Amino acid sequence: MGQLEPSPTMVVPVCSLVLSAGAAASLGAGDAVGFLSDAAEDIFVIAWLLGWVLLVWAAILGGGYAVLLSLRGPSRRPVSRMEAVLGATSLGITAVVLVTHPLWGTGSALGG
C-alpha cells in the first residue's frame, strides 16, 4: 500500500487569494493613474506589470490547488469547507480580474 501524503495546508489558498486581490488592486490603481503624462505613464506601466505578475502566480497557485483538491476527492480524504471556499474565492477573483483586464483590447495596457 502506498503511503498517504500529508493534506495541503491553508497557506496555498490564502496566498493565492492574497495574490489575486493584490493583482486586482494593482491593475485598478494603474487604471486610476492613467497614462496621460510621462510620470503617470511610468507608474501605470509598473502597476500593470506588477498586476499581471501577481495574477499569473495567483492562477498557478489557485489552479494547482484546485487540481490537488479534486484529486483528494476520489481518494476519500476529507476536504474541509474552508479549503474549498478559499480556493473557489481565489479562482473567482482571478477570473474576474482576467475578464476586466484582458491582455489586449479594452481594459488592457492601453489605459482602457
N, C-alpha and C positions, 0 to 999 in steps of 0.2 A: 504494500500500500504506500502511496505517495504521502509525503509529509505536507500537512496543511501550511500554507503560507500565512503570515500574520495579516489580520484585516487592516485595510488602509485607515489612516487617521483622518481627523477632520482638517488637518493642515492643508491638504491639497485643495479641497473645495473652497476653503476660506481664502487661500492665496489666489485661486482663480477668480473668486468674487471680487477681491480687492484689485486685482489687475484689470478686470473688465470695468469696474467702476472708475479706476484711475484713467483708463483709456477714454471712457465717456467724458470725464471731466477735462482731460487734456484736449480732446478734439473739440469739445464745446468751448473751451477757453480760446482755442485757436480761431474758431468761427467768430467769437465775440470780439477778438482783437482785430481781425480782418487783415488786409494786406495793402492798404492804400498808401502808406508811407514806407520808406526803407526800414525804419526801426520796427514798425508794426509787422512788416513782412518777415523780418528775421525772427521775431517772436512767433509769428504764425507758422513758419516752416519748422521751427524747433518743436512747437506744441503738436503739430501734425505728425511729425516723425515719431515723437515720443508716444503719442496716442496709438499709432499703428504698431509700434514695437510692443507696447503693453497689450494691445488687442490680440496680436499673434500669439504671445505667450499665454494669455488667458484662454484662447481657443485650444492651444495644445494641451494645457493642463486640464481644462474642463472636458475636452473630448476624450482624453486618455482616462480621466476618472470615470466618465460615463461608460466607457468600454469596460473598465475594471468592475464597476458595479453590475453591469449586465452579465459579466462572466461569473459573478458571485451568486447570481440567482439560481442557475441550474445546479450549482454545487451545494445548494441548500444552506449556504452560510447566510446568516441574518444580515439584512441591510437596514440600518436604522433610518427612521423617518427624517432625521436631521441631515444625514448624509445625502439622501435623495433630494431634499428640499434645497440644500445649499448648492448641490451640483446642478439642479434644474434652474435655479435662480441665476447662477453664474452663466450658464449657457443661454438663458433668456436675455440677459443684459448684453452678452456678446452678440447675439443675433440682432437685437435692436440697434446696437451701435453699428453693426455691419450694414444694416438697411439704411440707416440715417446718414452714414458717412462712407459711401462707396469709394473705391479706389479711382474710379473715373465717372464722369457725368456730374449731375447735380449733387452738391454736398461734398465733392472731392477737394483736392488741394487748390481748386480754382476759387476758393473762398465762398462757395455756394451756401 
